[in-house]
Amino acid sequence: MILNFFFEINSKVLFISPLIIGLFSYVTFYFFIKIFITEKLKILYRTIRKGKFEPNGSASFNLHDDLIAQAEFETKKWTDEKISEISKLKEQEAFRREFLGNLAHELKTPVFSIQGYILTLLEGGLEDKTVNRKFLERASNATERMTLLLEDLDNITKMEVNQIELELTSFDIVELVEDVFKELELRAESKKIELKFAKEYDRIKVKADKRKITQVLMNLIGNSIDYGNKKGTTVVRFYLMNDIVTIEVSDNGPGIDEAELPRLFERFYRVEKSRNRKEGGSGLGLAIVKHILESHNQSISVRSTIDVGSTFIFSLDKVKK
């Protein structure tokens, strides 16, 4: 009977022992594997996130966390960031190629013109009084255009690296627009375009760099003449709100397609390129305008409707009375 009792005990022990050993092995294996995976993931995360974790490693890690879910979340976040960076780099590369292509074209046109005029003069045109002066004048105009382009490139390069220096003074913006109207009067008369204010305005004092704001107005009003319809109108309006003066330059020209508006202030970007190249200019005017206003901590916007016209809007700080 005693033997039977010991036999039964031994049988049960022999039966339970493998279960205990198996369970113990499973727990031990699970525990050490989990620690191993956790440590490896920590290293992986530190590599991906460039060492942004806390020194004690407690920033995002806990043995009770869902490691796989967290790994998936962090990896997806990192992947999205890298995809965004690559996309921006591709856009910059495309812009760089387009810019270099446009620059080469803009420089090539006047250089080829000068080369053609000089070659004609060397081949006998210099002795022909009906030709020599005319060709020299044309070569001079082409040289002037190239000089303008290089000056604009120099200016915009300085502006983009924040080397633009402002000489802030108080001046009457209404009077400045009147001066610009007078400066562009002959240019407007050649296309029978009327330059006017929306109404009669009192004097409005602003604080800005007068010379650079003159450049802004010359560009915007000049563009409304160059690209406007014959017998058209260019209107300047002012709106006063608190310490800000908003200036609008409107025309009733052909307008600009909505798809073109986002790129309007890019360097060398032209609407209807083939037509606009005939009007001259460096193709940098609006880009320079944008940088000048940004240096004043202001911005410029545009609204336009085909066959109705375009309006450019910017603001300046009003001088407090």
Secondary structure, DSSP 8 states (H G I E B T S, - for coil): -HHHHHHHHHHHHHHHHHHHHHHHHHHHHHHHHHHHHHHHHHHHHHHHHTS-S-TTS-SS--TTS-HHHHHHHHHHHHHHHHHHHHHHHHHHHHHHHHHHHHHHHHHHHHHHHHHHHHHHHHTTGGG-HHHHHHHHHHHHHHHHHHHHHHHHHHHHHHHHTT-----EEEEEHHHHHHHHHHHTHHHHHTTT-EEEESS-----EEEEEHHHHHHHHHHHHHHHHHTS-TT-EEEEEEEEETTEEEEEEEE-SS---GGGGGGTTSTT--TTHHHHGGG-S-S-HHHHHHHHHHHTT--EEEEEETTTEEEEEEEEEE---
